[in-house]
Amino acid sequence: MRQEKPKPRYLSYLLRLWESADGEEHLWRASLECPKTGDRHGFTTIEALFDFLRQETAEEASEIRTER
């Protein structure tokens, strides 16, 4: 019996970064936009952006493992 190859994983986002001032503190903000759907996700910290990306890639990996 021939085994199907797993579909390659691919995520694409348009990343926007900008600096904003909160009093005397300068903070980096970010947004990601999915070019396929137009969905946007905003982030008040770079750490939140990375947390989102970690979660997205973990879910993708989990879906592929369960399809096999």
CHARMM-style PDB file with segment names, atoms N, HN, CA, C and O in Angstrom:
ATOM      1  N   MET     1       0.843  -1.181   0.000  1.00  0.00      PROA
ATOM      2  CA  MET     1       0.000   0.000   0.000  1.00  0.00      PROA
ATOM      3  C   MET     1       0.891   1.249   0.000  1.00  0.00      PROA
ATOM      4  O   MET     1       1.863   1.328   0.752  1.00  0.00      PROA
ATOM      5  N   ARG     2       0.557   2.196  -0.829  1.00  0.00      PROA
ATOM      6  HN  ARG     2      -0.232   2.132  -1.439  1.00  0.00      PROA
ATOM      7  CA  ARG     2       1.355   3.414  -0.956  1.00  0.00      PROA
ATOM      8  C   ARG     2       0.970   4.415   0.122  1.00  0.00      PROA
ATOM      9  O   ARG     2      -0.210   4.706   0.320  1.00  0.00      PROA
ATOM     10  N   GLN     3       1.972   4.939   0.814  1.00  0.00      PROA
ATOM     11  HN  GLN     3       2.930   4.704   0.652  1.00  0.00      PROA
ATOM     12  CA  GLN     3       1.742   5.892   1.875  1.00  0.00      PROA
ATOM     13  C   GLN     3       1.774   7.311   1.305  1.00  0.00      PROA
ATOM     14  O   GLN     3       2.674   7.659   0.540  1.00  0.00      PROA
ATOM     15  N   GLU     4       0.784   8.128   1.684  1.00  0.00      PROA
ATOM     16  HN  GLU     4       0.053   7.845   2.305  1.00  0.00      PROA
ATOM     17  CA  GLU     4       0.745   9.509   1.210  1.00  0.00      PROA
ATOM     18  C   GLU     4       1.801  10.336   1.908  1.00  0.00      PROA
ATOM     19  O   GLU     4       2.042  10.184   3.105  1.00  0.00      PROA
ATOM     20  N   LYS     5       2.433  11.219   1.139  1.00  0.00      PROA
ATOM     21  HN  LYS     5       2.238  11.342   0.166  1.00  0.00      PROA
ATOM     22  CA  LYS     5       3.401  12.137   1.730  1.00  0.00      PROA
ATOM     23  C   LYS     5       2.640  13.239   2.446  1.00  0.00      PROA
ATOM     24  O   LYS     5       1.606  13.692   1.956  1.00  0.00      PROA
ATOM     25  N   PRO     6       3.135  13.682   3.605  1.00  0.00      PROA
ATOM     26  CA  PRO     6       2.450  14.783   4.287  1.00  0.00      PROA
ATOM     27  C   PRO     6       2.558  16.058   3.455  1.00  0.00      PROA
ATOM     28  O   PRO     6       3.561  16.304   2.784  1.00  0.00      PROA
ATOM     29  N   LYS     7       1.508  16.853   3.518  1.00  0.00      PROA
ATOM     30  HN  LYS     7       0.693  16.654   4.063  1.00  0.00      PROA
ATOM     31  CA  LYS     7       1.517  18.126   2.811  1.00  0.00      PROA
ATOM     32  C   LYS     7       2.544  19.046   3.461  1.00  0.00      PROA
ATOM     33  O   LYS     7       2.672  19.067   4.685  1.00  0.00      PROA
ATOM     34  N   PRO     8       3.276  19.806   2.649  1.00  0.00      PROA
ATOM     35  CA  PRO     8       4.245  20.721   3.248  1.00  0.00      PROA
ATOM     36  C   PRO     8       3.531  21.832   4.019  1.00  0.00      PROA
ATOM     37  O   PRO     8       2.467  22.309   3.625  1.00  0.00      PROA
ATOM     38  N   ARG     9       4.141  22.219   5.110  1.00  0.00      PROA
ATOM     39  HN  ARG     9       5.006  21.831   5.431  1.00  0.00      PROA
ATOM     40  CA  ARG     9       3.570  23.298   5.916  1.00  0.00      PROA
ATOM     41  C   ARG     9       4.020  24.631   5.338  1.00  0.00      PROA
ATOM     42  O   ARG     9       5.173  24.788   4.936  1.00  0.00      PROA
ATOM     43  N   TYR    10       3.109  25.582   5.300  1.00  0.00      PROA
ATOM     44  HN  TYR    10       2.172  25.454   5.626  1.00  0.00      PROA
ATOM     45  CA  TYR    10       3.442  26.892   4.779  1.00  0.00      PROA
ATOM     46  C   TYR    10       2.531  27.923   5.425  1.00  0.00      PROA
ATOM     47  O   TYR    10       1.307  27.813   5.348  1.00  0.00      PROA
ATOM     48  N   LEU    11       3.116  28.905   6.048  1.00  0.00      PROA
ATOM     49  HN  LEU    11       4.110  28.994   6.110  1.00  0.00      PROA
ATOM     50  CA  LEU    11       2.382  30.027   6.617  1.00  0.00      PROA
ATOM     51  C   LEU    11       2.972  31.299   6.030  1.00  0.00      PROA
ATOM     52  O   LEU    11       4.189  31.419   5.887  1.00  0.00      PROA
ATOM     53  N   SER    12       2.116  32.235   5.695  1.00  0.00      PROA
ATOM     54  HN  SER    12       1.128  32.137   5.812  1.00  0.00      PROA
ATOM     55  CA  SER    12       2.581  33.484   5.106  1.00  0.00      PROA
ATOM     56  C   SER    12       1.865  34.643   5.782  1.00  0.00      PROA
ATOM     57  O   SER    12       0.642  34.630   5.923  1.00  0.00      PROA
ATOM     58  N   TYR    13       2.625  35.638   6.195  1.00  0.00      PROA
ATOM     59  HN  TYR    13       3.619  35.648   6.080  1.00  0.00      PROA
ATOM     60  CA  TYR    13       2.072  36.828   6.822  1.00  0.00      PROA
ATOM     61  C   TYR    13       2.826  38.055   6.333  1.00  0.00      PROA
ATOM     62  O   TYR    13       4.015  37.981   6.023  1.00  0.00      PROA
ATOM     63  N   LEU    14       2.136  39.171   6.268  1.00  0.00      PROA
ATOM     64  HN  LEU    14       1.171  39.231   6.520  1.00  0.00      PROA
ATOM     65  CA  LEU    14       2.773  40.456   6.075  1.00  0.00      PROA
ATOM     66  C   LEU    14       3.030  41.008   7.470  1.00  0.00      PROA
ATOM     67  O   LEU    14       2.098  41.180   8.256  1.00  0.00      PROA
ATOM     68  N   LEU    15       4.282  41.284   7.774  1.00  0.00      PROA
ATOM     69  HN  LEU    15       5.039  41.144   7.135  1.00  0.00      PROA
ATOM     70  CA  LEU    15       4.669  41.783   9.092  1.00  0.00      PROA
ATOM     71  C   LEU    15       4.865  43.289   9.027  1.00  0.00      PROA
ATOM     72  O   LEU    15       5.565  43.803   8.155  1.00  0.00      PROA
ATOM     73  N   ARG    16       4.232  43.989   9.967  1.00  0.00      PROA
ATOM     74  HN  ARG    16       3.663  43.571  10.675  1.00  0.00      PROA
ATOM     75  CA  ARG    16       4.445  45.431  10.118  1.00  0.00      PROA
ATOM     76  C   ARG    16       4.965  45.685  11.521  1.00  0.00      PROA
ATOM     77  O   ARG    16       4.432  45.153  12.495  1.00  0.00      PROA
ATOM     78  N   LEU    17       6.009  46.499  11.623  1.00  0.00      PROA
ATOM     79  HN  LEU    17       6.442  46.931  10.832  1.00  0.00      PROA
ATOM     80  CA  LEU    17       6.589  46.887  12.906  1.00  0.00      PROA
ATOM     81  C   LEU    17       6.657  48.404  12.969  1.00  0.00      PROA
ATOM     82  O   LEU    17       7.003  49.053  11.982  1.00  0.00      PROA
ATOM     83  N   TRP    18       6.328  48.970  14.122  1.00  0.00      PROA
ATOM     84  HN  TRP    18       6.047  48.442  14.924  1.00  0.00      PROA
ATOM     85  CA  TRP    18       6.473  50.405  14.306  1.00  0.00      PROA
ATOM     86  C   TRP    18       6.754  50.701  15.768  1.00  0.00      PROA
ATOM     87  O   TRP    18       6.399  49.936  16.664  1.00  0.00      PROA
ATOM     88  N   GLU    19       7.397  51.826  15.976  1.00  0.00      PROA
ATOM     89  HN  GLU    19       7.686  52.447  15.248  1.00  0.00      PROA
ATOM     90  CA  GLU    19       7.746  52.245  17.325  1.00  0.00      PROA
ATOM     91  C   GLU    19       6.723  53.266  17.793  1.00  0.00      PROA
ATOM     92  O   GLU    19       6.343  54.166  17.043  1.00  0.00      PROA
ATOM     93  N   SER    20       6.283  53.124  19.023  1.00  0.00      PROA
ATOM     94  HN  SER    20       6.592  52.394  19.632  1.00  0.00      PROA
ATOM     95  CA  SER    20       5.356  54.094  19.590  1.00  0.00      PROA
ATOM     96  C   SER    20       5.872  54.530  20.953  1.00  0.00      PROA
ATOM     97  O   SER    20       6.605  53.800  21.621  1.00  0.00      PROA
ATOM     98  N   ALA    21       5.482  55.715  21.346  1.00  0.00      PROA
ATOM     99  HN  ALA    21       4.886  56.308  20.804  1.00  0.00      PROA
ATOM    100  CA  ALA    21       5.937  56.260  22.625  1.00  0.00      PROA
ATOM    101  C   ALA    21       4.815  56.156  23.652  1.00  0.00      PROA
ATOM    102  O   ALA    21       3.661  56.482  23.371  1.00  0.00      PROA
ATOM    103  N   ASP    22       5.173  55.702  24.830  1.00  0.00      PROA
ATOM    104  HN  ASP    22       6.110  55.438  25.058  1.00  0.00      PROA
ATOM    105  CA  ASP    22       4.261  55.662  25.972  1.00  0.00      PROA
ATOM    106  C   ASP    22       4.929  56.482  27.062  1.00  0.00      PROA
ATOM    107  O   ASP    22       5.680  55.953  27.883  1.00  0.00      PROA
ATOM    108  N   GLY    23       4.650  57.771  27.061  1.00  0.00      PROA
ATOM    109  HN  GLY    23       4.041  58.200  26.395  1.00  0.00      PROA
ATOM    110  CA  GLY    23       5.386  58.669  27.949  1.00  0.00      PROA
ATOM    111  C   GLY    23       6.804  58.795  27.430  1.00  0.00      PROA
ATOM    112  O   GLY    23       7.017  59.161  26.274  1.00  0.00      PROA
ATOM    113  N   GLU    24       7.757  58.500  28.263  1.00  0.00      PROA
ATOM    114  HN  GLU    24       7.585  58.203  29.202  1.00  0.00      PROA
ATOM    115  CA  GLU    24       9.158  58.537  27.836  1.00  0.00      PROA
ATOM    116  C   GLU    24       9.640  57.186  27.322  1.00  0.00      PROA
ATOM    117  O   GLU    24      10.741  57.079  26.781  1.00  0.00      PROA
ATOM    118  N   GLU    25       8.831  56.173  27.488  1.00  0.00      PROA
ATOM    119  HN  GLU    25       7.937  56.260  27.927  1.00  0.00      PROA
ATOM    120  CA  GLU    25       9.207  54.823  27.051  1.00  0.00      PROA
ATOM    121  C   GLU    25       8.810  54.617  25.588  1.00  0.00      PROA
ATOM    122  O   GLU    25       7.684  54.913  25.189  1.00  0.00      PROA
ATOM    123  N   HSD    26       9.746  54.110  24.805  1.00  0.00      PROA
ATOM    124  HN  HSD    26      10.661  53.870  25.129  1.00  0.00      PROA
ATOM    125  CA  HSD    26       9.471  53.798  23.403  1.00  0.00      PROA
ATOM    126  C   HSD    26       9.289  52.292  23.274  1.00  0.00      PROA
ATOM    127  O   HSD    26      10.145  51.510  23.689  1.00  0.00      PROA
ATOM    128  N   LEU    27       8.159  51.898  22.692  1.00  0.00      PROA
ATOM    129  HN  LEU    27       7.464  52.533  22.354  1.00  0.00      PROA
ATOM    130  CA  LEU    27       7.805  50.487  22.581  1.00  0.00      PROA
ATOM    131  C   LEU    27       7.630  50.108  21.121  1.00  0.00      PROA
ATOM    132  O   LEU    27       7.211  50.921  20.297  1.00  0.00      PROA
ATOM    133  N   TRP    28       7.956  48.860  20.814  1.00  0.00      PROA
ATOM    134  HN  TRP    28       8.297  48.199  21.483  1.00  0.00      PROA
ATOM    135  CA  TRP    28       7.720  48.340  19.470  1.00  0.00      PROA
ATOM    136  C   TRP    28       6.380  47.634  19.453  1.00  0.00      PROA
ATOM    137  O   TRP    28       6.068  46.837  20.337  1.00  0.00      PROA
ATOM    138  N   ARG    29       5.592  47.939  18.431  1.00  0.00      PROA
ATOM    139  HN  ARG    29       5.845  48.587  17.712  1.00  0.00      PROA
ATOM    140  CA  ARG    29       4.305  47.300  18.187  1.00  0.00      PROA
ATOM    141  C   ARG    29       4.426  46.489  16.902  1.00  0.00      PROA
ATOM    142  O   ARG    29       5.337  46.711  16.105  1.00  0.00      PROA
ATOM    143  N   ALA    30       3.508  45.554  16.704  1.00  0.00      PROA
ATOM    144  HN  ALA    30       2.768  45.374  17.352  1.00  0.00      PROA
ATOM    145  CA  ALA    30       3.574  44.720  15.498  1.00  0.00      PROA
ATOM    146  C   ALA    30       2.172  44.307  15.074  1.00  0.00      PROA
ATOM    147  O   ALA    30       1.242  44.263  15.879  1.00  0.00      PROA
ATOM    148  N   SER    31       2.051  44.007  13.798  1.00  0.00      PROA
ATOM    149  HN  SER    31       2.807  44.042  13.144  1.00  0.00      PROA
ATOM    150  CA  SER    31       0.833  43.379  13.297  1.00  0.00      PROA
ATOM    151  C   SER    31       1.219  42.379  12.220  1.00  0.00      PROA
ATOM    152  O   SER    31       2.213  42.546  11.513  1.00  0.00      PROA
ATOM    153  N   LEU    32       0.410  41.342  12.117  1.00  0.00      PROA
ATOM    154  HN  LEU    32      -0.398  41.207  12.691  1.00  0.00      PROA
ATOM    155  CA  LEU    32       0.555  40.338  11.068  1.00  0.00      PROA
ATOM    156  C   LEU    32      -0.742  40.318  10.277  1.00  0.00      PROA
ATOM    157  O   LEU    32      -1.830  40.351  10.852  1.00  0.00      PROA
ATOM    158  N   GLU    33      -0.623  40.265   8.967  1.00  0.00      PROA
ATOM    159  HN  GLU    33       0.261  40.239   8.500  1.00  0.00      PROA
ATOM    160  CA  GLU    33      -1.803  40.159   8.103  1.00  0.00      PROA
ATOM    161  C   GLU    33      -1.637  38.956   7.198  1.00  0.00      PROA
ATOM    162  O   GLU    33      -0.605  38.790   6.547  1.00  0.00      PROA
ATOM    163  N   CYS    34      -2.663  38.118   7.162  1.00  0.00      PROA
ATOM    164  HN  CYS    34      -3.501  38.253   7.690  1.00  0.00      PROA
ATOM    165  CA  CYS    34      -2.666  36.961   6.280  1.00  0.00      PROA
ATOM    166  C   CYS    34      -3.053  37.435   4.882  1.00  0.00      PROA
ATOM    167  O   CYS    34      -4.160  37.941   4.695  1.00  0.00      PROA
ATOM    168  N   PRO    35      -2.169  37.284   3.898  1.00  0.00      PROA
ATOM    169  CA  PRO    35      -2.488  37.781   2.558  1.00  0.00      PROA
ATOM    170  C   PRO    35      -3.654  37.044   1.896  1.00  0.00      PROA
ATOM    171  O   PRO    35      -4.327  37.600   1.029  1.00  0.00      PROA
ATOM    172  N   LYS    36      -3.889  35.817   2.295  1.00  0.00      PROA
ATOM    173  HN  LYS    36      -3.342  35.365   3.000  1.00  0.00      PROA
ATOM    174  CA  LYS    36      -4.965  35.025   1.693  1.00  0.00      PROA
ATOM    175  C   LYS    36      -6.341  35.479   2.180  1.00  0.00      PROA
ATOM    176  O   LYS    36      -7.277  35.594   1.388  1.00  0.00      PROA
ATOM    177  N   THR    37      -6.462  35.739   3.494  1.00  0.00      PROA
ATOM    178  HN  THR    37      -5.702  35.646   4.137  1.00  0.00      PROA
ATOM    179  CA  THR    37      -7.764  36.057   4.078  1.00  0.00      PROA
ATOM    180  C   THR    37      -7.930  37.523   4.459  1.00  0.00      PROA
ATOM    181  O   THR    37      -9.053  38.001   4.613  1.00  0.00      PROA
ATOM    182  N   GLY    38      -6.812  38.241   4.612  1.00  0.00      PROA
ATOM    183  HN  GLY    38      -5.900  37.852   4.487  1.00  0.00      PROA
ATOM    184  CA  GLY    38      -6.878  39.625   5.066  1.00  0.00      PROA
ATOM    185  C   GLY    38      -7.004  39.761   6.569  1.00  0.00      PROA
ATOM    186  O   GLY    38      -7.058  40.877   7.088  1.00  0.00      PROA
ATOM    187  N   ASP    39      -7.053  38.625   7.288  1.00  0.00      PROA
ATOM    188  HN  ASP    39      -7.009  37.719   6.867  1.00  0.00      PROA
ATOM    189  CA  ASP    39      -7.138  38.673   8.750  1.00  0.00      PROA
ATOM    190  C   ASP    39      -5.899  39.351   9.311  1.00  0.00      PROA
ATOM    191  O   ASP    39      -4.783  39.117   8.847  1.00  0.00      PROA
ATOM    192  N   ARG    40      -6.110  40.199  10.323  1.00  0.00      PROA
ATOM    193  HN  ARG    40      -7.017  40.389  10.700  1.00  0.00      PROA
ATOM    194  CA  ARG    40      -4.994  40.902  10.966  1.00  0.00      PROA
ATOM    195  C   ARG    40      -4.947  40.572  12.442  1.00  0.00      PROA
ATOM    196  O   ARG    40      -5.974  40.407  13.101  1.00  0.00      PROA
ATOM    197  N   HSD    41      -3.733  40.480  12.940  1.00  0.00      PROA
ATOM    198  HN  HSD    41      -2.899  40.613  12.405  1.00  0.00      PROA
ATOM    199  CA  HSD    41      -3.495  40.257  14.363  1.00  0.00      PROA
ATOM    200  C   HSD    41      -2.556  41.353  14.838  1.00  0.00      PROA
ATOM    201  O   HSD    41      -1.493  41.560  14.254  1.00  0.00      PROA
ATOM    202  N   GLY    42      -2.949  42.060  15.902  1.00  0.00      PROA
ATOM    203  HN  GLY    42      -3.813  41.892  16.376  1.00  0.00      PROA
ATOM    204  CA  GLY    42      -2.123  43.124  16.450  1.00  0.00      PROA
ATOM    205  C   GLY    42      -1.449  42.679  17.732  1.00  0.00      PROA
ATOM    206  O   GLY    42      -1.994  41.877  18.491  1.00  0.00      PROA
ATOM    207  N   PHE    43      -0.244  43.214  17.969  1.00  0.00      PROA
ATOM    208  HN  PHE    43       0.198  43.866  17.353  1.00  0.00      PROA
ATOM    209  CA  PHE    43       0.545  42.829  19.141  1.00  0.00      PROA
ATOM    210  C   PHE    43       1.132  44.071  19.792  1.00  0.00      PROA
ATOM    211  O   PHE    43       1.698  44.931  19.117  1.00  0.00      PROA
ATOM    212  N   THR    44       0.993  44.154  21.102  1.00  0.00      PROA
ATOM    213  HN  THR    44       0.533  43.455  21.650  1.00  0.00      PROA
ATOM    214  CA  THR    44       1.516  45.308  21.833  1.00  0.00      PROA
ATOM    215  C   THR    44       2.970  45.116  22.256  1.00  0.00      PROA
ATOM    216  O   THR    44       3.629  46.059  22.694  1.00  0.00      PROA
ATOM    217  N   THR    45       3.462  43.883  22.120  1.00  0.00      PROA
ATOM    218  HN  THR    45       2.926  43.117  21.764  1.00  0.00      PROA
ATOM    219  CA  THR    45       4.869  43.611  22.426  1.00  0.00      PROA
ATOM    220  C   THR    45       5.429  42.629  21.402  1.00  0.00      PROA
ATOM    221  O   THR    45       4.685  41.874  20.777  1.00  0.00      PROA
ATOM    222  N   ILE    46       6.724  42.651  21.246  1.00  0.00      PROA
ATOM    223  HN  ILE    46       7.328  43.265  21.754  1.00  0.00      PROA
ATOM    224  CA  ILE    46       7.386  41.688  20.369  1.00  0.00      PROA
ATOM    225  C   ILE    46       7.239  40.283  20.950  1.00  0.00      PROA
ATOM    226  O   ILE    46       7.115  39.309  20.208  1.00  0.00      PROA
ATOM    227  N   GLU    47       7.255  40.182  22.278  1.00  0.00      PROA
ATOM    228  HN  GLU    47       7.356  40.974  22.881  1.00  0.00      PROA
ATOM    229  CA  GLU    47       7.080  38.880  22.917  1.00  0.00      PROA
ATOM    230  C   GLU    47       5.721  38.268  22.569  1.00  0.00      PROA
ATOM    231  O   GLU    47       5.623  37.063  22.337  1.00  0.00      PROA
ATOM    232  N   ALA    48       4.681  39.092  22.532  1.00  0.00      PROA
ATOM    233  HN  ALA    48       4.761  40.071  22.721  1.00  0.00      PROA
ATOM    234  CA  ALA    48       3.346  38.598  22.168  1.00  0.00      PROA
ATOM    235  C   ALA    48       3.327  38.112  20.717  1.00  0.00      PROA
ATOM    236  O   ALA    48       2.676  37.116  20.402  1.00  0.00      PROA
ATOM    237  N   LEU    49       4.037  38.810  19.844  1.00  0.00      PROA
ATOM    238  HN  LEU    49       4.566  39.619  20.101  1.00  0.00      PROA
ATOM    239  CA  LEU    49       4.153  38.384  18.444  1.00  0.00      PROA
ATOM    240  C   LEU    49       4.792  37.007  18.359  1.00  0.00      PROA
ATOM    241  O   LEU    49       4.283  36.121  17.674  1.00  0.00      PROA
ATOM    242  N   PHE    50       5.912  36.829  19.058  1.00  0.00      PROA
ATOM    243  HN  PHE    50       6.326  37.550  19.615  1.00  0.00      PROA
ATOM    244  CA  PHE    50       6.590  35.535  19.041  1.00  0.00      PROA
ATOM    245  C   PHE    50       5.736  34.436  19.662  1.00  0.00      PROA
ATOM    246  O   PHE    50       5.745  33.303  19.181  1.00  0.00      PROA
ATOM    247  N   ASP    51       4.999  34.754  20.722  1.00  0.00      PROA
ATOM    248  HN  ASP    51       4.991  35.675  21.113  1.00  0.00      PROA
ATOM    249  CA  ASP    51       4.095  33.758  21.323  1.00  0.00      PROA
ATOM    250  C   ASP    51       3.058  33.297  20.307  1.00  0.00      PROA
ATOM    251  O   ASP    51       2.769  32.104  20.206  1.00  0.00      PROA
ATOM    252  N   PHE    52       2.497  34.246  19.551  1.00  0.00      PROA
ATOM    253  HN  PHE    52       2.731  35.214  19.632  1.00  0.00      PROA
ATOM    254  CA  PHE    52       1.522  33.902  18.522  1.00  0.00      PROA
ATOM    255  C   PHE    52       2.138  32.985  17.471  1.00  0.00      PROA
ATOM    256  O   PHE    52       1.536  31.980  17.092  1.00  0.00      PROA
ATOM    257  N   LEU    53       3.337  33.326  17.001  1.00  0.00      PROA
ATOM    258  HN  LEU    53       3.826  34.142  17.309  1.00  0.00      PROA
ATOM    259  CA  LEU    53       3.991  32.508  15.981  1.00  0.00      PROA
ATOM    260  C   LEU    53       4.323  31.115  16.505  1.00  0.00      PROA
ATOM    261  O   LEU    53       4.188  30.130  15.779  1.00  0.00      PROA
ATOM    262  N   ARG    54       4.753  31.027  17.750  1.00  0.00      PROA
ATOM    263  HN  ARG    54       4.862  31.827  18.340  1.00  0.00      PROA
ATOM    264  CA  ARG    54       5.010  29.709  18.357  1.00  0.00      PROA
ATOM    265  C   ARG    54       3.731  28.883  18.386  1.00  0.00      PROA
ATOM    266  O   ARG    54       3.744  27.695  18.063  1.00  0.00      PROA
ATOM    267  N   GLN    55       2.627  29.515  18.772  1.00  0.00      PROA
ATOM    268  HN  GLN    55       2.616  30.480  19.034  1.00  0.00      PROA
ATOM    269  CA  GLN    55       1.340  28.812  18.839  1.00  0.00      PROA
ATOM    270  C   GLN    55       0.891  28.364  17.449  1.00  0.00      PROA
ATOM    271  O   GLN    55       0.431  27.235  17.279  1.00  0.00      PROA
ATOM    272  N   GLU    56       1.021  29.235  16.463  1.00  0.00      PROA
ATOM    273  HN  GLU    56       1.395  30.152  16.601  1.00  0.00      PROA
ATOM    274  CA  GLU    56       0.623  28.882  15.096  1.00  0.00      PROA
ATOM    275  C   GLU    56       1.432  27.704  14.567  1.00  0.00      PROA
ATOM    276  O   GLU    56       0.865  26.798  13.955  1.00  0.00      PROA
ATOM    277  N   THR    57       2.716  27.696  14.783  1.00  0.00      PROA
ATOM    278  HN  THR    57       3.177  28.432  15.280  1.00  0.00      PROA
ATOM    279  CA  THR    57       3.547  26.608  14.271  1.00  0.00      PROA
ATOM    280  C   THR    57       3.329  25.334  15.072  1.00  0.00      PROA
ATOM    281  O   THR    57       3.438  24.242  14.514  1.00  0.00      PROA
ATOM    282  N   ALA    58       3.028  25.436  16.347  1.00  0.00      PROA
ATOM    283  HN  ALA    58       2.939  26.323  16.800  1.00  0.00      PROA
ATOM    284  CA  ALA    58       2.744  24.247  17.153  1.00  0.00      PROA
ATOM    285  C   ALA    58       1.437  23.604  16.694  1.00  0.00      PROA
ATOM    286  O   ALA    58       1.353  22.379  16.615  1.00  0.00      PROA
ATOM    287  N   GLU    59       0.413  24.409  16.389  1.00  0.00      PROA
ATOM    288  HN  GLU    59       0.480  25.404  16.453  1.00  0.00      PROA
ATOM    289  CA  GLU    59      -0.861  23.865  15.922  1.00  0.00      PROA
ATOM    290  C   GLU    59      -0.687  23.186  14.572  1.00  0.00      PROA
ATOM    291  O   GLU    59      -1.250  22.116  14.344  1.00  0.00      PROA
ATOM    292  N   GLU    60       0.081  23.789  13.675  1.00  0.00      PROA
ATOM    293  HN  GLU    60       0.538  24.658  13.860  1.00  0.00      PROA
ATOM    294  CA  GLU    60       0.325  23.198  12.363  1.00  0.00      PROA
ATOM    295  C   GLU    60       1.007  21.842  12.519  1.00  0.00      PROA
ATOM    296  O   GLU    60       0.618  20.876  11.863  1.00  0.00      PROA
ATOM    297  N   ALA    61       2.005  21.762  13.368  1.00  0.00      PROA
ATOM    298  HN  ALA    61       2.321  22.546  13.901  1.00  0.00      PROA
ATOM    299  CA  ALA    61       2.726  20.509  13.573  1.00  0.00      PROA
ATOM    300  C   ALA    61       1.799  19.460  14.168  1.00  0.00      PROA
ATOM    301  O   ALA    61       1.865  18.290  13.790  1.00  0.00      PROA
ATOM    302  N   SER    62       0.948  19.860  15.082  1.00  0.00      PROA
ATOM    303  HN  SER    62       0.894  20.811  15.388  1.00  0.00      PROA
ATOM    304  CA  SER    62       0.020  18.927  15.714  1.00  0.00      PROA
ATOM    305  C   SER    62      -0.993  18.386  14.704  1.00  0.00      PROA
ATOM    306  O   SER    62      -1.311  17.197  14.728  1.00  0.00      PROA
ATOM    307  N   GLU    63      -1.501  19.243  13.822  1.00  0.00      PROA
ATOM    308  HN  GLU    63      -1.243  20.209  13.803  1.00  0.00      PROA
ATOM    309  CA  GLU    63      -2.470  18.806  12.811  1.00  0.00      PROA
ATOM    310  C   GLU    63      -1.853  17.781  11.874  1.00  0.00      PROA
ATOM    311  O   GLU    63      -2.514  16.812  11.502  1.00  0.00      PROA
ATOM    312  N   ILE    64      -0.612  17.975  11.490  1.00  0.00      PROA
ATOM    313  HN  ILE    64      -0.075  18.763  11.792  1.00  0.00      PROA
ATOM    314  CA  ILE    64       0.035  17.050  10.570  1.00  0.00      PROA
ATOM    315  C   ILE    64       0.238  15.694  11.244  1.00  0.00      PROA
ATOM    316  O   ILE    64       0.035  14.655  10.614  1.00  0.00      PROA
ATOM    317  N   ARG    65       0.634  15.693  12.506  1.00  0.00      PROA
ATOM    318  HN  ARG    65       0.799  16.536  13.017  1.00  0.00      PROA
ATOM    319  CA  ARG    65       0.846  14.420  13.216  1.00  0.00      PROA
ATOM    320  C   ARG    65      -0.451  13.633  13.330  1.00  0.00      PROA
ATOM    321  O   ARG    65      -0.441  12.407  13.222  1.00  0.00      PROA
ATOM    322  N   THR    66      -1.581  14.330  13.548  1.00  0.00      PROA
ATOM    323  HN  THR    66      -1.589  15.326  13.636  1.00  0.00      PROA
ATOM    324  CA  THR    66      -2.834  13.598  13.726  1.00  0.00      PROA
ATOM    325  C   THR    66      -3.415  13.112  12.402  1.00  0.00      PROA
ATOM    326  O   THR    66      -4.248  12.206  12.400  1.00  0.00      PROA
ATOM    327  N   GLU    67      -2.994  13.695  11.271  1.00  0.00      PROA
ATOM    328  HN  GLU    67      -2.318  14.431  11.273  1.00  0.00      PROA
ATOM    329  CA  GLU    67      -3.499  13.253   9.972  1.00  0.00      PROA
ATOM    330  C   GLU    67      -2.866  11.950   9.505  1.00  0.00      PROA
ATOM    331  O   GLU    67      -3.435  11.270   8.651  1.00  0.00      PROA
ATOM    332  N   ARG    68      -1.727  11.592  10.030  1.00  0.00      PROA
ATOM    333  HN  ARG    68      -1.265  12.145  10.724  1.00  0.00      PROA
ATOM    334  CA  ARG    68      -1.018  10.393   9.585  1.00  0.00      PROA
ATOM    335  C   ARG    68      -1.670   9.144  10.059  1.00  0.00      PROA
ATOM    336  OT1 ARG    68      -1.192   8.048   9.767  1.00  0.00      PROA
TER     337      ARG     68
END
